[in-house]
Amino acid sequence: MKNNRSFLYKGLAITLLAGLSFSNVACSGSYLDEVQNSGSFNTDLYFQNEQQSFSALVSVYDVLRKYSGGFENMVTFFNAGSDDFYSGGGNSSDGAGIQGINNYMINPNTMPASYWRDYYQGIARANLVIERVPGATMSEDVKKRYIAEAKVLRSLYYFELLRMFGNIPLILKTIKFDDNYWNIPQAKSTEVYTQIENDIKAALPDLMMTASGNDKGRVTQGTARAILGKIYLYDKKMTEAAAQFAEVNGAPGGTSQYGYKLVANYADLFKVGPETADPYKFSTESILEVMHTNKGNSDWGFWGQGKDEGNSINVMICPRSYSLKDVPNNNAPDIYSGWAFNTVTEDLVNFMQGDPRLDATVFNAKKWVAEGKVSYSPAFADTGYFLNKYLPTNSLKSSLPGPPELNFRQNYIAIRLADTYLMEAEALGGAGGRAQALLDAVRARVGLASVPVSIQAIKDERRRELAGEGHRWFDLVRWGDAPSKLAFKGFMAGKNEILPIPFNELPNTALHQNPGY
């Protein structure tokens, strides 16, 4: 018998099935007793009704927090790999993964396994929902909606795995304890793209048109079309991508059929309001939003393990040992003292000079230091510039139990309307009247005049509009610009477009490491 079992397969058999007992699922003792160390899971005792099915579906949504929760979140990691940010942090060894992508010394041993495991957890949970919800006692329409949402989320998680690793197994059913889960092969990327594109298309009719009230944050038809359009864009199906984005976007600058509209004030996209009724969450520009709260009382014992609900980007990007000087009329912001990751490059600051979005994007700490109003401790790769979009003030510290640094509640918008405007313009080849109107709408929102549309103009606009939101690295790779733009960091063409599969996933399995690693 093979003793060195990869987490992917062992995890799908045990950990991922038991994952439904996470905090969002109310389970009885008898249910928990059914999760055996052998990997068996008696699903007959679960998925009996709508409440249980919904709890299981929520556990699929939980994986969305990979974008912005835990130390190994997608945003700070891929910001560090881009030309707009350095890794930052306490020193050059503060977080082997984030430092490794910053200087492109990342290897199978330093690649954080969570980027592989967490998404496969989400996929395993989605598979279980898709299989078991049909047998639950509930209305057929609700069943269809739950299954549709699970399929869209599963497709999104596969898309993220494709973008990161390229060569991945395609698993569409629950892995059971007696399956040969060591020998599931990697699928061709074309096969994965076809599967996830078809799944979303099939799911569309069963999704909500729009979401309101307690349904905010759930996948709607607009969300699904935006995800599908993005998948098509990466799959180089430009006509199909443009068609999906057109459904999402509607008339540039107006309100789409799904109620999407650019917010009037760009800075409002990154503001945090009162705990009781935050007006900045789920704005008209939000298409896919990751929810964070301080009510989960996140703590160190389970931080980054799927149960924590705070936004970790917030504390990670704050200057270290930041404090206000005791001087008269000190108007400097009272920033929370954090860990100094994702210091901003001088290149981005220079590129954004004169752009109305600069102040909302970059916090110029060295200016305040020069004025004698603040002090902070320069950390690794300090430039004096920090990412302002997710920078919390001390007033936003949680008053509930749990370390305040783990319980910031700012939501993260994974897809927003300005993003889909620019992706549609790109899919249209950066030419024509509609592409021009889409670009103009993004610029007009911040008071900028029209510039002739082109692929380069769209690239430049994406860099300014979406700076620090975790998209730049993927954009550079998609455009083929990464080797030139990231050469100063050590990026190697033909290798670093995808990441190494974490080493512990490989022994005694059918998986093959990616080229160059």
Disulfide bonds with the S-S distance in Angstrom:
none
